[in-house]
Amino acid sequence: YQYLSRYKQKKDLDLFTFVPGRTEGTEKECLECLVEFCGRSNPSWTELSNFTRFLNFQLRKCEKSVFCSPVVGRQFCGF
């Protein structure tokens, strides 16, 4: 949700780092955001669960990538 809400607000994600346990927004806002980005018009709970697991997996990989690190990432802005 932290990434998706910032993406929706057109904020620079290159400068953002996920903080586990940080509470942002309400449960309703989070659910609405997930449904909006899920890609399904009326997703089931299973589809939302699969979407969030896949997104979390990809974002963890991205955060660990040397190309997205604060030092090297400056040369690959938006990568």
N, CA, C and O of each residue as an XYZ file, in Angstrom:
316
protein
N       0.821     -1.188      0.000
C       0.000      0.000      0.000
C       0.868      1.256      0.000
O       0.532      2.248     -0.646
N       1.988      1.209      0.729
C       2.862      2.380      0.794
C       3.360      2.775     -0.600
O       3.385      3.958     -0.940
N       3.744      1.808     -1.384
C       4.213      2.099     -2.750
C       3.062      2.543     -3.649
O       3.170      3.547     -4.353
N       1.968      1.796     -3.623
C       0.844      2.100     -4.515
C       0.238      3.473     -4.246
O      -0.109      4.193     -5.181
N       0.112      3.834     -2.985
C      -0.477      5.140     -2.679
C       0.441      6.270     -3.142
O      -0.040      7.299     -3.617
N       1.745      6.089     -3.011
C       2.686      7.107     -3.489
C       2.705      7.162     -5.020
O       2.795      8.241     -5.607
N       2.620      5.998     -5.657
C       2.569      5.952     -7.113
C       1.329      6.682     -7.627
O       1.400      7.431     -8.601
N       0.201      6.459     -6.967
C      -1.054      7.096     -7.345
C      -0.968      8.617     -7.203
O      -1.582      9.349     -7.978
N      -0.208      9.089     -6.216
C      -0.032     10.521     -5.990
C       1.097     11.102     -6.847
O       1.431     12.281     -6.727
N       1.684     10.258     -7.718
C       2.774     10.655     -8.616
C       4.006     11.154     -7.859
O       4.687     12.079     -8.302
N       4.280     10.526     -6.708
C       5.475     10.853     -5.928
C       6.655     10.048     -6.461
O       6.472      8.989     -7.062
N       7.856     10.549     -6.240
C       9.080      9.897     -6.701
C       9.349      8.652     -5.853
O       9.685      8.761     -4.673
N       9.203      7.486     -6.447
C       9.419      6.229     -5.722
C      10.898      5.889     -5.584
O      11.259      5.026     -4.785
N      11.755      6.555     -6.350
C      13.194      6.299     -6.250
C      13.731      6.718     -4.886
O      14.739      6.181     -4.427
N      13.077      7.662     -4.242
C      13.537      8.165     -2.955
C      12.825      7.507     -1.784
O      13.131      7.809     -0.630
N      11.880      6.612     -2.058
C      11.087      5.985     -1.007
C      11.644      4.624     -0.639
O      12.093      3.870     -1.502
N      11.613      4.317      0.650
C      11.977      2.996      1.148
C      10.854      2.500      2.036
O      10.393      3.212      2.929
N      10.420      1.286      1.791
C       9.358      0.666      2.566
C       9.789      0.518      4.026
O      10.920      0.127      4.312
N       8.881      0.834      4.935
C       9.133      0.679      6.363
C       8.095     -0.295      6.919
O       6.918      0.052      7.024
N       8.521     -1.518      7.278
C       7.576     -2.493      7.819
C       6.941     -1.970      9.111
O       7.604     -1.333      9.930
N       5.668     -2.247      9.272
C       4.978     -1.860     10.485
C       4.452     -0.432     10.480
O       3.706     -0.047     11.379
N       4.830      0.357      9.479
C       4.324      1.731      9.398
C       2.864      1.677      8.966
O       2.531      1.058      7.956
N       2.007      2.320      9.729
C       0.593      2.363      9.391
C       0.291      3.652      8.646
O       0.557      4.750      9.136
N      -0.260      3.502      7.469
C      -0.640      4.647      6.651
C      -2.045      4.420      6.128
O      -2.378      3.317      5.695
N      -2.852      5.432      6.166
C      -4.207      5.326      5.643
C      -5.088      4.427      6.492
O      -4.661      3.875      7.506
N      -6.319      4.299      6.051
C      -7.275      3.436      6.743
C      -7.376      2.102      6.009
O      -6.865      1.945      4.901
N      -8.035      1.162      6.638
C      -8.247     -0.135      5.987
C      -9.041      0.047      4.697
O      -8.771     -0.615      3.695
N     -10.016      0.942      4.727
C     -10.848      1.190      3.550
C     -10.002      1.762      2.412
O     -10.126      1.323      1.268
N      -9.144      2.740      2.718
C      -8.277      3.337      1.689
C      -7.333      2.295      1.097
O      -7.094      2.276     -0.111
N      -6.806      1.439      1.948
C      -5.895      0.386      1.486
C      -6.624     -0.569      0.543
O      -6.119     -0.890     -0.533
N      -7.796     -1.017      0.944
C      -8.563     -1.945      0.115
C      -8.948     -1.310     -1.219
O      -8.855     -1.958     -2.262
N      -9.377     -0.054     -1.195
C      -9.731      0.641     -2.432
C      -8.519      0.763     -3.360
O      -8.644      0.608     -4.575
N      -7.365      1.038     -2.789
C      -6.138      1.167     -3.581
C      -5.758     -0.174     -4.208
O      -5.396     -0.230     -5.384
N      -5.840     -1.251     -3.431
C      -5.513     -2.579     -3.952
C      -6.467     -2.980     -5.072
O      -6.040     -3.521     -6.092
N      -7.742     -2.719     -4.885
C      -8.734     -3.056     -5.914
C      -8.465     -2.257     -7.186
O      -8.578     -2.783     -8.293
N      -8.110     -0.985     -7.022
C      -7.830     -0.138     -8.186
C      -6.657     -0.662     -9.015
O      -6.713     -0.643    -10.245
N      -5.601     -1.127     -8.355
C      -4.403     -1.559     -9.064
C      -4.377     -3.044     -9.384
O      -3.486     -3.506    -10.097
N      -5.324     -3.784     -8.877
C      -5.354     -5.235     -9.075
C      -5.521     -5.628    -10.538
O      -4.995     -6.653    -10.971
N      -6.243     -4.826    -11.291
C      -6.443     -5.145    -12.701
C      -7.715     -5.919    -12.981
O      -7.978     -6.293    -14.123
N      -8.504     -6.160    -11.950
C      -9.784     -6.858    -12.107
C     -10.894     -5.905    -11.697
O     -10.720     -5.119    -10.766
N     -12.029     -5.963    -12.377
C     -13.119     -5.046    -12.062
C     -13.822     -5.414    -10.753
O     -14.312     -4.529    -10.052
N     -13.877     -6.673    -10.423
C     -14.531     -7.115     -9.188
C     -13.738     -8.298     -8.628
O     -14.202     -9.436     -8.689
N     -12.541     -8.036     -8.081
C     -11.674     -9.148     -7.668
C     -12.193     -9.882     -6.431
O     -12.835     -9.299     -5.557
N     -11.896    -11.157     -6.391
C     -12.211    -11.958     -5.202
C     -11.097    -11.738     -4.180
O     -10.064    -11.145     -4.493
N     -11.317    -12.223     -2.956
C     -10.277    -12.110     -1.929
C      -9.032    -12.879     -2.346
O      -7.912    -12.452     -2.066
N      -9.220    -13.999     -3.008
C      -8.080    -14.792     -3.475
C      -7.271    -14.020     -4.506
O      -6.040    -14.030     -4.463
N      -7.951    -13.352     -5.432
C      -7.245    -12.557     -6.445
C      -6.487    -11.393     -5.798
O      -5.357    -11.101     -6.188
N      -7.095    -10.733     -4.824
C      -6.403     -9.654     -4.113
C      -5.205    -10.186     -3.338
O      -4.152     -9.550     -3.294
N      -5.368    -11.341     -2.736
C      -4.272    -11.962     -1.992
C      -3.115    -12.310     -2.919
O      -1.958    -12.031     -2.604
N      -3.424    -12.921     -4.062
C      -2.376    -13.262     -5.026
C      -1.692    -12.013     -5.564
O      -0.471    -11.991     -5.722
N      -2.469    -10.978     -5.845
C      -1.914     -9.723     -6.333
C      -0.941     -9.127     -5.309
O       0.167     -8.726     -5.668
N      -1.352     -9.068     -4.036
C      -0.484     -8.460     -3.020
C       0.764     -9.306     -2.777
O       1.843     -8.755     -2.561
N       0.638    -10.621     -2.806
C       1.825    -11.476     -2.626
C       2.810    -11.293     -3.773
O       4.014    -11.181     -3.544
N       2.308    -11.263     -5.001
C       3.174    -11.072     -6.157
C       3.833     -9.699     -6.111
O       5.035     -9.579     -6.345
N       3.047     -8.658     -5.809
C       3.586     -7.310     -5.733
C       4.656     -7.213     -4.641
O       5.721     -6.641     -4.874
N       4.390     -7.758     -3.466
C       5.378     -7.739     -2.383
C       6.657     -8.464     -2.775
O       7.755     -7.998     -2.470
N       6.520     -9.601     -3.450
C       7.684    -10.360     -3.909
C       8.527     -9.515     -4.869
O       9.747     -9.444     -4.727
N       7.878     -8.881     -5.837
C       8.583     -8.063     -6.814
C       9.231     -6.836     -6.160
O      10.359     -6.474     -6.496
N       8.526     -6.209     -5.243
C       9.075     -5.021     -4.583
C      10.268     -5.370     -3.694
O      11.220     -4.594     -3.610
N      10.229     -6.523     -3.033
C      11.392     -6.951     -2.236
C      12.603     -7.164     -3.129
O      13.716     -6.767     -2.782
N      12.386     -7.790     -4.277
C      13.480     -7.999     -5.233
C      14.049     -6.660     -5.696
O      15.265     -6.486     -5.776
N      13.167     -5.724     -5.997
C      13.573     -4.399     -6.461
C      14.377     -3.675     -5.389
O      15.406     -3.069     -5.688
N      13.915     -3.733     -4.142
C      14.609     -3.053     -3.050
C      16.011     -3.606     -2.830
O      16.909     -2.878     -2.407
N      16.203     -4.893     -3.115
C      17.509     -5.522     -2.925
C      18.422     -5.351     -4.135
O      19.618     -5.634     -4.052
N      17.876     -4.895     -5.247
C      18.657     -4.753     -6.470
C      19.670     -3.627     -6.344
O      19.354     -2.546     -5.846
N      20.878     -3.887     -6.795
C      21.932     -2.871     -6.763
C      21.567     -1.687     -7.658
O      21.992     -0.562     -7.398
N      20.793     -1.929     -8.696
C      20.401     -0.859     -9.612
C      19.419      0.122     -8.974
O      19.285      1.259     -9.426
N      18.737     -0.324     -7.926
C      17.761      0.536     -7.254
C      18.291      1.083     -5.929
O      17.556      1.745     -5.196
N      19.551      0.813     -5.619
C      20.126      1.324     -4.371
C      20.329      2.830     -4.467
O      20.477      3.366     -5.566
N      20.336      3.522     -3.322
C      20.501      4.990     -3.347
C      21.777      5.456     -4.028
O      21.784      6.506     -4.671
N      22.858      4.693     -3.898
C      24.140      5.106     -4.479
C      24.177      4.865     -5.981
O      24.393      5.800     -6.752
N      23.971      3.629     -6.402
C      24.032      3.284     -7.826
C      22.773      3.769     -8.548
O      22.826      4.141     -9.721
N      21.642      3.762     -7.839
C      20.365      4.114     -8.437
C      20.310      5.515     -9.013
O      19.510      5.771     -9.913
N      21.131      6.429     -8.527
C      21.146      7.797     -9.056
C      21.506      7.800    -10.530
O      21.030      8.647    -11.287
N      22.337      6.863    -10.939
C      22.746      6.778    -12.337
C      21.676      6.117    -13.203
O      21.689      6.252    -14.426
N      20.761      5.412    -12.572
C      19.692      4.710    -13.271
C      18.335      5.218    -12.811
O      17.453      4.417    -12.503
N      18.153      6.506    -12.759
C      16.943      7.130    -12.250
C      15.708      6.569    -12.950
O      15.633      6.554    -14.179
N      14.745      6.110    -12.159
C      13.508      5.564    -12.699
C      13.597      4.114    -13.122
O      12.608      3.551    -13.592
N      14.756      3.497    -12.967
C      14.952      2.122    -13.398
C      14.042      1.216    -12.607
O      14.047      0.002    -12.813
